[in-house]
Amino acid sequence: MNASQKVTFRRIAADLRLPYLREEWRTAWSIAPYRFPSVPLVWLLARAGLSPLAVSGLALLAALLLPALALWLPLAFAPWAVAGAGALFQMLDCADGMLARVTGATSKTGGDVDFLVDMAQWGLLYLAIGILADRVLGGAGGMTWGWTALGALAGWGRLLARVIRDRLAGAEDAVPAPLRMIDWPVAFVSGLSGLIPFLALSGDWLGAAVIALMVYSALDIAEGLLPVLRALRRG
């Protein structure tokens, strides 16, 4: 029996008491609920003897399936499949880190792979929602790919925002400051990410969903640029 298979359910559940979850409720409140179904999932993955990197591989597979599900499944099932695969990704994305912590298998390589898979997923999810919008709203004219292009552009904006945020992060960001009242609206909007897979279920409002993703990416970029704007104001 390897280290993963020796991990108990109680030990996995204890991971939820670590400080990271309190911070996640504060800054990524819609992602934090995925941690709870991830506990039995981690137990099953550990019993199967999978490593954290293998779980990241499963998450990548779920992400890669998103555009294919949106494009090729019958339209009656495609939105549900995209939403389900998107939610499954979030659980697997929580599970790989949780499994690494409870088995003592954390590593820089694992963290880097987790980051890259996470970023790939956002681009693929936004693209999938754009594809669904084209299929639902195209009517008799068929696919025009306009909504797909906008979804891809919104995904690119999401990735750009993360690059900006990582590039501008300073030492002072290591210990988050308490949220002020003025910070709560920003924290609320920035924490919406975990609900994005369910935009696939918007039906006739899928066009509005894609526009919302465009706006969300723009706000994400603006939030990332806040340190520069504050520095310019001070200087």
Phi, psi and omega per residue, in radians:
M1 nan 2.201 -3.124
N2 -1.462 -3.136 -3.059
A3 -1.066 -0.659 -3.130
S4 -1.103 -0.742 -3.065
Q5 -1.238 -0.288 3.132
K6 -1.509 -0.154 -3.084
V7 -1.281 2.284 -3.129
T8 -1.552 2.805 3.102
F9 -1.056 -0.688 -3.132
R10 -1.099 -0.710 3.133
R11 -1.124 -0.679 3.118
I12 -1.153 -0.795 -3.138
A13 -1.091 -0.542 3.129
A14 -1.112 -0.385 3.119
D15 -1.076 -0.464 -3.126
L16 -1.235 -0.203 3.129
R17 -1.615 0.006 3.128
L18 -1.295 2.725 -3.061
P19 -1.052 -0.451 -3.073
Y20 -1.018 -0.585 -3.084
L21 -1.227 -0.641 3.076
R22 -1.073 -0.732 3.118
E23 -1.168 -0.612 3.139
E24 -1.189 -0.684 3.066
W25 -1.065 -0.498 -3.111
R26 -1.401 -0.698 -2.985
T27 -1.970 -0.287 3.138
A28 -2.504 1.000 -2.941
W29 -1.067 -0.466 -3.131
S30 -1.503 -0.199 3.044
I31 -1.499 -0.639 -3.052
A32 -0.934 -0.696 -3.138
P33 -1.062 -0.430 3.112
Y34 -1.159 -0.310 -3.138
R35 -1.120 -0.548 -3.028
F36 -1.270 -0.846 3.032
P37 -1.192 -0.290 3.107
S38 -1.220 -0.382 -3.122
V39 -1.087 -0.972 3.082
P40 -1.125 -0.539 3.109
L41 -1.121 -0.761 3.109
V42 -1.091 -0.698 3.126
W43 -1.049 -0.767 3.132
L44 -1.171 -0.740 3.135
L45 -1.123 -0.665 3.107
A46 -1.156 -0.728 3.121
R47 -1.116 -0.517 3.107
A48 -1.367 -0.109 3.103
G49 1.374 0.327 -3.118
L50 -1.386 2.521 3.072
S51 -1.508 2.839 3.066
P52 -0.984 -0.672 3.117
L53 -1.135 -0.624 3.089
A54 -1.144 -0.666 3.097
V55 -1.153 -0.690 3.053
S56 -1.058 -0.624 3.077
G57 -1.125 -0.694 3.073
L58 -1.117 -0.693 3.102
A59 -1.101 -0.719 3.103
L60 -1.091 -0.698 3.104
L61 -1.069 -0.764 3.105
A62 -1.063 -0.687 3.132
A63 -1.175 -0.746 -3.122
L64 -1.142 -0.473 3.140
L65 -1.283 -0.359 -2.998
L66 -0.971 -0.955 3.135
P67 -1.111 -0.617 3.133
A68 -1.132 -0.753 3.096
L69 -1.083 -0.727 -3.123
A70 -1.148 -0.596 -3.021
L71 -1.552 -0.664 -2.914
W72 -1.912 -0.326 3.094
L73 -1.290 2.673 3.012
P74 -0.948 2.495 -3.002
L75 -1.076 -0.416 3.108
A76 -1.191 -0.431 -3.069
F77 -1.920 -0.417 -3.009
A78 -0.997 -0.823 -3.132
P79 -1.055 -0.709 -3.140
W80 -1.168 -0.648 3.130
A81 -1.170 -0.713 3.121
V82 -1.145 -0.793 3.117
A83 -1.079 -0.756 -3.138
G84 -1.148 -0.744 3.124
A85 -1.167 -0.626 3.095
G86 -1.142 -0.729 3.095
A87 -1.180 -0.697 3.098
L88 -1.069 -0.712 3.103
F89 -1.005 -0.805 -3.099
Q90 -1.054 -0.686 3.111
M91 -1.165 -0.735 3.108
L92 -1.167 -0.617 3.117
D93 -1.142 -0.626 3.026
C94 -1.249 -0.652 -2.999
A95 -1.204 -0.642 -3.072
D96 -1.133 -0.736 3.100
G97 -1.192 -0.689 3.127
M98 -1.111 -0.753 3.115
L99 -1.111 -0.692 3.120
A100 -1.101 -0.712 -3.111
R101 -1.200 -0.783 -3.051
V102 -1.299 -0.329 3.114
T103 -1.800 0.011 -3.127
G104 1.186 0.513 -3.073
A105 -1.891 0.377 3.116
T106 -1.158 2.527 3.134
S107 -2.757 2.789 3.089
K108 -1.117 -0.698 3.123
T109 -1.059 -0.787 3.112
G110 -1.068 -0.723 3.108
G111 -1.129 -0.697 3.125
D112 -1.149 -0.759 3.118
V113 -1.100 -0.749 3.125
D114 -1.039 -0.745 3.125
F115 -1.097 -0.836 -3.097
L116 -1.111 -0.704 3.116
V117 -1.146 -0.722 3.134
D118 -1.055 -0.806 -3.136
M119 -1.153 -0.689 3.097
A120 -1.074 -0.687 -3.108
Q121 -1.072 -0.738 -3.112
W122 -1.096 -0.760 3.107
G123 -1.071 -0.745 -3.120
L124 -1.231 -0.635 3.120
L125 -1.173 -0.798 3.109
Y126 -1.063 -0.732 3.096
L127 -1.060 -0.766 -3.131
A128 -1.077 -0.703 3.129
I129 -1.173 -0.639 3.051
G130 -1.097 -0.730 3.101
I131 -1.072 -0.776 3.110
L132 -1.060 -0.711 3.121
A133 -1.071 -0.730 3.101
D134 -1.096 -0.729 -3.113
R135 -1.200 -0.702 -3.086
V136 -1.324 -0.686 -3.015
L137 -1.680 -0.116 -3.102
G138 -1.236 -0.495 3.123
G139 1.077 -2.542 -3.096
A140 -1.177 -0.385 -3.123
G141 -1.285 -0.203 3.134
G142 1.326 -2.918 -3.076
M143 -1.204 2.247 3.020
T144 -1.847 -0.265 3.117
W145 1.209 0.080 3.117
G146 -1.158 -0.835 3.115
W147 -1.156 -0.596 3.087
T148 -1.078 -0.757 3.123
A149 -1.102 -0.718 3.117
L150 -1.155 -0.676 3.084
G151 -1.087 -0.746 3.101
A152 -1.110 -0.677 3.125
L153 -1.143 -0.710 3.096
A154 -1.112 -0.690 3.088
G155 -1.107 -0.720 3.087
W156 -1.060 -0.708 3.106
G157 -1.084 -0.669 3.107
R158 -1.083 -0.755 3.132
L159 -1.175 -0.703 3.115
L160 -1.072 -0.726 3.133
A161 -1.048 -0.704 3.139
R162 -1.175 -0.692 3.094
V163 -1.075 -0.773 3.126
I164 -1.083 -0.797 -3.096
R165 -1.099 -0.749 -3.137
D166 -1.199 -0.645 -3.118
R167 -1.205 -0.615 -3.059
L168 -1.644 -0.074 -3.137
A169 -1.139 2.331 -3.135
G170 -2.014 3.139 -3.124
A171 -1.077 -0.517 -3.098
E172 -1.210 -0.251 -3.125
D173 -1.412 -0.162 -3.079
A174 -1.136 -0.631 3.105
V175 -1.998 1.802 -3.064
P176 -1.081 2.399 3.090
A177 -1.364 2.678 3.087
P178 -1.040 2.492 3.130
L179 -1.240 2.305 3.007
R180 -1.531 2.904 -3.133
M181 -0.991 -0.651 -3.118
I182 -1.206 -0.358 -3.118
D183 -1.444 -0.315 -3.021
W184 -1.096 -0.738 3.100
P185 -1.047 -0.697 3.118
V186 -1.137 -0.750 3.134
A187 -1.109 -0.664 3.124
F188 -1.113 -0.850 -3.096
V189 -1.165 -0.758 -3.109
S190 -1.182 -0.357 -3.132
G191 -1.572 0.130 -3.067
L192 -1.350 -0.138 -2.949
S193 -0.914 -0.681 -3.064
G194 -1.145 -0.260 3.133
L195 -1.596 -0.172 -3.041
I196 -1.030 -0.690 3.122
P197 -0.955 -0.519 -3.069
F198 -1.385 -0.114 2.987
L199 -1.133 -0.350 3.078
A200 -1.058 -0.349 -3.092
L201 -1.656 0.282 -3.047
S202 -1.304 -0.224 3.087
G203 1.078 -2.206 -3.128
D204 -1.168 -0.158 3.113
W205 -1.699 0.233 -3.112
L206 -1.090 -0.562 3.067
G207 -1.075 -0.774 3.085
A208 -1.109 -0.590 3.116
A209 -1.123 -0.744 3.111
V210 -1.125 -0.737 3.079
I211 -1.063 -0.697 3.099
A212 -1.074 -0.668 3.098
L213 -1.140 -0.662 3.077
M214 -1.077 -0.814 3.135
V215 -1.111 -0.727 -3.122
Y216 -1.091 -0.719 3.102
S217 -1.131 -0.693 3.111
A218 -1.109 -0.735 3.095
L219 -1.141 -0.622 3.114
D220 -1.110 -0.744 3.094
I221 -1.126 -0.767 3.140
A222 -1.073 -0.713 3.109
E223 -1.100 -0.700 3.114
G224 -1.120 -0.518 -3.114
L225 -1.493 -0.089 -3.101
L226 -0.943 -0.734 3.111
P227 -1.019 -0.659 3.106
V228 -1.166 -0.764 -3.128
L229 -1.111 -0.683 3.110
R230 -1.165 -0.691 3.133
A231 -1.130 -0.705 3.119
L232 -1.145 -0.655 3.141
R233 -1.183 -0.679 3.126
R234 -1.249 -0.581 -3.056
G235 -1.516 nan nan
